[in-house]
Amino acid sequence: MNHRKKLLLIGATTGYQTRSFADAAERLGYDLALATDRCHILDDPWGDHALALRFEDPEGAARTIASETQVDGIVAVGDRPAYIAALAAQFMEIPYNSPDSVLACRNKFLARERFRATEMLVPEFHRAALAEGPHPAAETAKYPCVLKPLGLSASRGVIRANNLDEFVAAFRRIQALLADPEIARLHDQQDKFLQVESFIEGHEFALEGILTNGRLRVLALFDKPDPLDGPFFEETIYITPSRESAATQNEIIRTTESAVKALGLEHGPIHAEMRVNSRGVWMLEVAARPIGGLCARVLPGLEDLILRHAAGDDVASIVMLASAAGVMMIPIPREGIYVAVDGLDEARSTPGLEDIIITAKQGQKLVPLPEGNSYLGFIFARDSSPDAVEKTLRASHAQLRFEIATALPVMGA
């Protein structure tokens, strides 16, 4: 009788990807257990039989996993879940990245230090303690520069400053963001600092890959065609395959391999982001997890490959879909309350369009970057060429008209 493999998926309760992985596991014949940050007091409020973890206590969460379940492999979606997965895998002696390597991925300062130590291209950078206030760092900064939290992802809290006044304003905004209860409750020591680094000019790219014994297999290389020059750095469009020259693409891959080695990553999916200019490839960050949220839908079969890899199966023969594809993360134009969207039918009739998913809910408070951490929705396209995909995404988005009501301030009693 064949052993039916059991895998553990660690992710946030509200994560978009959980259902996709559950469907893939059922398709592949794996048993998939869930571990989430749901309330540990309520009795299975989501009906998913998930193991309740306290994400603010990574070691405790990992020990809970190791003591309460036995699995053949672990998959994590999200940066904090990836660190918990690394600790749990270490306890359970399951192949995964080391906790030290994942911790370095989650901390922009540690990652920069490791990149610099291996002589990769890095901007000038330093940490600034929030408790010291903005002025000491602002008076010594070289402009333009970028301020960023050490641990947040998806460009959240990342702000460009061109002079001292903009630096002070950016510092205060990041300070207020890190004091938000949803972030402060996690008690991350790195959230007592922010990073200041010189602005890197150039075009931005993303690479999706998977590691086996430290060897990188590239699954996709994405162009980000919109300029990301600040003051905020909201990502909107990803398109694959890349339209860059073969030489540039090869250099991006080589730099990613160097970054993976510098961080000490060995096993599992990675999502890397980088900038390219006349001096070469500058690694922004490497996350020890797959591409986030619904964006993974742009790569059909990604969840299957990741689960099979975690289970220890041979994935060398799995070929990712080679057609041109892209996704637009629909940006939030201003703060307010989401009411409705018009033009969906027209947008969905755009040639080459694959799907539009509006994730904003009626009555939801919308917060744009740099403080926000969500989008209005996602547009997916698949066509004969990357250029056609980009045209489809932009044409479809142009048909959408979002109604956002002004949020009224709450008056005190």
C-alpha positions in Angstrom: 0.0 0.0 0.0 1.4 3.4 -1.0 2.0 6.0 1.6 -0.3 9.0 1.1 1.9 11.9 1.8 0.9 14.6 4.2 2.0 18.2 3.9 1.6 21.3 6.1 0.7 24.7 4.7 1.4 27.7 7.0 -0.2 30.9 6.1 -2.3 33.8 7.3 -6.0 33.1 7.9 -7.0 35.7 5.3 -4.4 34.6 2.7 -5.6 34.3 -0.9 -3.4 31.4 -1.7 -4.7 28.9 0.9 -7.6 27.6 -1.3 -5.4 27.3 -4.4 -3.0 25.1 -2.5 -5.8 23.0 -0.9 -7.2 22.4 -4.4 -3.8 21.5 -5.8 -3.2 19.0 -2.9 -6.6 17.3 -3.5 -5.7 17.1 -7.2 -2.3 15.5 -6.5 -3.6 13.1 -3.8 -1.8 14.7 -0.8 -3.3 15.2 2.6 -2.9 18.9 3.4 -3.0 20.2 6.9 -3.3 23.9 7.6 -1.6 26.0 10.3 -2.8 29.7 10.5 -2.8 32.7 12.8 -6.5 32.3 13.5 -7.8 32.9 17.0 -6.7 30.0 19.2 -9.6 30.5 21.6 -12.5 30.0 19.2 -13.2 26.5 18.1 -12.4 26.2 14.4 -14.1 29.5 13.3 -13.2 29.0 9.6 -14.2 25.3 9.5 -10.8 24.3 8.1 -9.5 22.3 11.1 -6.4 24.5 11.0 -3.8 24.3 13.7 -3.9 27.7 15.5 -0.5 29.4 15.8 0.6 32.6 17.4 2.6 34.3 14.7 4.1 36.7 17.2 5.9 33.8 18.9 7.7 32.0 16.0 9.5 29.5 18.2 6.4 28.6 20.2 4.5 28.2 16.9 7.2 26.0 15.5 7.2 23.8 18.6 3.4 23.5 18.5 3.7 22.3 14.9 6.4 19.8 15.8 4.5 18.4 18.8 1.0 18.2 17.2 1.6 17.0 13.7 3.7 14.7 11.6 4.2 15.6 7.9 6.4 14.8 5.0 6.9 18.4 3.9 6.1 22.0 4.7 5.0 24.9 2.5 4.7 28.5 3.7 3.0 31.5 2.1 4.2 34.8 3.6 7.4 36.0 5.1 6.6 35.3 8.8 5.1 31.9 8.0 8.3 31.0 6.2 10.3 31.7 9.3 8.0 29.6 11.4 8.2 26.8 8.8 12.0 27.0 8.9 12.0 26.5 12.7 9.4 23.7 12.6 11.3 21.9 9.8 14.5 22.1 11.8 12.7 20.5 14.8 11.1 17.9 12.6 14.3 17.3 10.5 12.3 18.0 7.3 14.1 19.5 4.3 13.7 23.3 4.3 15.7 26.5 4.5 17.6 27.2 7.7 16.0 29.6 10.1 19.1 31.8 9.9 18.7 32.2 6.1 15.0 32.9 6.3 15.6 35.4 9.0 18.1 37.2 6.8 15.5 37.3 4.0 12.9 38.9 6.3 15.3 41.7 7.5 16.3 44.1 4.8 19.4 45.3 6.8 20.7 41.7 7.3 20.1 40.9 3.7 22.0 44.0 2.5 24.9 43.2 4.9 25.2 39.7 3.4 25.0 41.0 -0.2 27.8 43.5 0.5 29.9 40.8 2.2 29.9 38.8 -1.0 30.7 42.0 -3.1 27.3 42.2 -4.8 26.1 45.6 -5.9 24.5 47.4 -3.0 23.5 51.0 -2.4 24.8 52.9 0.6 22.6 51.9 3.5 22.3 52.1 7.3 19.8 51.5 10.0 18.1 54.4 11.9 16.6 53.8 15.3 13.0 55.1 15.5 13.6 56.1 19.1 16.2 58.6 18.0 13.8 60.5 15.8 14.4 61.6 12.1 16.8 64.5 12.4 20.1 62.7 13.1 19.7 60.5 10.1 18.2 63.2 7.9 21.1 65.5 8.4 23.6 62.9 7.3 21.6 61.3 4.5 22.7 61.6 0.8 19.8 62.5 -1.4 17.8 61.1 -3.1 17.4 58.2 -0.7 14.8 55.7 0.2 13.4 54.9 3.7 11.9 51.5 4.3 10.8 49.3 7.2 13.1 46.3 7.7 10.4 43.7 7.7 7.4 44.7 5.7 6.8 43.4 2.1 5.1 44.5 -1.1 6.7 48.0 -0.9 4.6 48.8 2.2 6.1 51.8 4.0 8.8 52.4 1.3 9.2 56.1 0.7 11.6 58.2 -1.4 13.0 61.4 0.1 14.7 64.1 -2.0 15.6 66.5 0.8 15.7 66.8 4.5 12.0 67.9 4.9 10.8 64.9 2.8 13.0 62.7 4.9 11.5 63.9 8.2 8.0 63.4 6.8 8.7 59.9 5.5 10.3 58.9 8.8 7.2 60.0 10.7 4.9 58.1 8.4 6.9 54.9 8.7 7.1 55.4 12.5 3.3 55.8 12.7 2.8 52.7 10.4 5.0 50.5 12.6 3.1 51.6 15.6 -0.2 50.3 14.1 -1.6 47.7 16.5 -1.7 45.0 13.8 2.1 45.4 13.3 3.1 46.3 16.9 1.4 43.1 18.3 4.0 41.0 16.6 6.8 42.5 18.8 9.4 42.3 16.0 12.7 43.8 17.2 13.5 44.9 13.7 10.4 47.2 13.8 12.3 49.5 16.1 14.4 50.5 13.1 14.0 51.6 9.6 16.5 51.4 6.8 17.9 54.4 4.8 19.6 53.6 1.5 20.6 55.5 -1.6 18.0 55.5 -4.4 18.8 53.0 -7.2 17.8 54.1 -10.7 16.7 51.7 -13.3 14.1 49.2 -14.3 12.6 46.7 -11.9 12.1 42.9 -12.4 11.0 39.9 -10.4 12.1 36.3 -10.6 10.2 33.3 -9.5 12.2 30.2 -8.7 12.6 27.1 -6.7 15.7 25.7 -4.9 16.8 22.1 -4.6 20.0 21.6 -2.6 20.9 25.2 -3.2 20.5 25.0 -7.0 18.1 27.5 -8.5 15.6 26.6 -11.1 14.0 29.7 -12.7 10.3 29.4 -13.2 9.6 32.8 -14.6 11.2 36.2 -15.0 8.8 39.2 -14.9 9.1 42.7 -16.3 7.6 45.5 -14.3 6.9 48.0 -17.1 5.7 50.9 -14.9 8.3 53.3 -13.6 9.0 52.8 -9.9 10.8 56.0 -9.0 8.8 57.1 -6.0 7.7 58.8 -3.9 6.0 55.5 -3.2 6.7 52.2 -5.0 3.4 50.5 -5.6 3.8 47.5 -7.9 1.1 47.3 -10.6 2.0 45.1 -13.6 4.0 41.9 -13.9 4.6 40.4 -17.4 6.3 37.2 -18.4 8.4 36.3 -20.3 10.7 39.2 -19.9 11.4 41.4 -23.0 15.0 42.2 -21.9 18.0 41.0 -23.8 19.3 37.5 -23.2 22.5 39.0 -21.7 20.5 41.0 -19.2 18.3 38.1 -18.3 21.3 35.9 -17.7 22.9 38.5 -15.5 19.6 38.7 -13.5 19.7 35.0 -13.0 23.4 35.0 -12.0 22.8 37.8 -9.5 19.9 35.9 -8.0 22.0 32.8 -7.6 24.7 34.9 -5.8 22.0 36.4 -3.5 20.6 33.0 -2.7 24.1 31.8 -1.8 24.8 34.9 0.2 21.6 34.4 2.2 22.2 30.7 2.7 18.9 29.6 1.2 18.8 25.9 0.1 15.3 24.5 -0.4 11.9 25.6 -1.6 10.3 28.5 -3.5 11.8 32.0 -3.8 10.6 35.3 -5.0 13.3 37.8 -5.9 13.1 41.4 -6.8 15.9 43.4 -8.5 16.8 46.6 -10.3 18.9 46.9 -13.5 20.8 49.9 -14.7 24.0 50.7 -16.6 26.1 49.4 -13.6 24.5 46.0 -13.5 21.9 44.1 -11.4 21.1 45.3 -7.9 19.3 42.8 -5.8 16.5 44.4 -3.8 15.4 41.3 -1.8 14.9 37.6 -2.0 11.8 36.2 -0.2 11.8 32.5 0.9 8.3 32.0 -0.3 6.4 32.0 -3.6 4.9 35.1 -5.3 2.1 36.4 -3.0 -1.7 36.5 -3.2 -3.7 35.9 -6.3 -0.7 36.9 -8.5 0.4 33.2 -8.4 -2.5 32.6 -10.9 -0.4 34.1 -13.6 1.7 30.9 -13.4 -0.7 27.9 -13.7 0.6 24.8 -12.0 2.8 26.8 -9.6 1.1 25.4 -6.5 1.3 21.8 -7.9 5.0 22.2 -8.4 5.6 23.6 -5.0 3.6 20.9 -3.2 5.3 18.1 -5.2 8.7 19.6 -4.4 7.9 19.9 -0.6 6.7 16.2 -0.7 10.1 15.2 -2.1 8.9 14.2 -5.5 10.9 14.8 -8.6 9.7 18.1 -10.2 12.4 18.3 -12.9 10.0 17.1 -15.6 7.3 19.7 -14.7 7.2 22.4 -17.4 5.7 25.8 -16.6 3.3 27.2 -19.2 5.3 29.1 -21.7 2.7 31.5 -23.1 3.0 35.3 -22.5 1.0 36.2 -19.4 0.6 39.1 -17.0 -1.2 40.4 -14.0 -2.2 43.9 -12.9 -2.6 44.5 -9.2 -5.3 47.2 -9.3 -4.0 50.1 -7.2 -6.0 52.0 -4.7 -6.2 55.6 -5.9 -7.1 57.2 -2.6 -8.3 56.5 0.9 -12.0 56.0 1.5 -14.8 53.5 1.6 -15.2 51.1 -1.3 -18.7 51.4 -2.8 -18.8 49.7 -6.2 -17.1 49.2 -9.6 -18.6 50.1 -13.0 -17.3 48.9 -16.4 -16.7 45.3 -15.5 -18.5 43.9 -18.5 -16.6 46.2 -20.9 -13.3 45.4 -19.2 -14.0 41.7 -19.5 -14.6 41.9 -23.2 -11.0 43.1 -23.9 -9.3 40.7 -26.3 -6.7 38.6 -24.5 -8.3 39.1 -21.1 -8.3 36.0 -18.9 -10.0 37.2 -15.7 -10.8 40.1 -13.5 -11.2 39.5 -9.8 -12.3 42.4 -7.6 -11.2 41.6 -4.0 -12.4 44.8 -2.3 -15.6 44.3 -0.5 -18.5 46.8 -0.2 -18.0 49.0 2.9 -14.3 48.1 3.2 -12.0 50.9 4.2 -9.4 51.4 1.5 -5.9 52.6 2.4 -3.3 53.2 -0.4 0.4 52.8 -0.2 2.6 53.4 1.6 0.4 52.5 4.6 -1.9 50.1 2.9 -1.3 46.4 2.2 -4.0 45.4 -0.3 -5.3 46.1 -3.8 -8.8 46.7 -5.3 -8.4 43.5 -7.3 -6.4 41.7 -10.0 -6.6 41.6 -13.8 -5.1 38.6 -15.6 -4.2 38.4 -19.3 -2.7 35.8 -21.6 -1.9 36.5 -25.2 0.5 35.9 -28.1 3.3 38.2 -26.8 4.3 40.2 -23.7 3.5 43.4 -25.6 0.0 42.2 -26.3 -0.5 41.2 -22.7 0.6 44.6 -21.4 -1.8 46.3 -23.9 -4.7 44.1 -22.7 -4.0 44.8 -19.0 -3.9 48.6 -19.5 -7.0 48.6 -21.8 -9.0 46.5 -19.4 -8.0 48.6 -16.4 -9.0 51.8 -18.3 -12.6 50.6 -18.5 -13.0 50.2 -14.8 -14.5 53.1 -12.7 -14.3 52.6 -9.0 -16.6 54.5 -6.6 -14.9 55.3 -3.4 -16.7 57.3 -0.7 -14.9 59.7 1.6 -14.4 58.2 5.0 -15.9 60.4 7.7 -13.9 60.9 10.9 -15.2 59.3 14.0 -16.2 61.9 16.5 -15.5 61.5 20.2 -18.3 61.3 22.7 
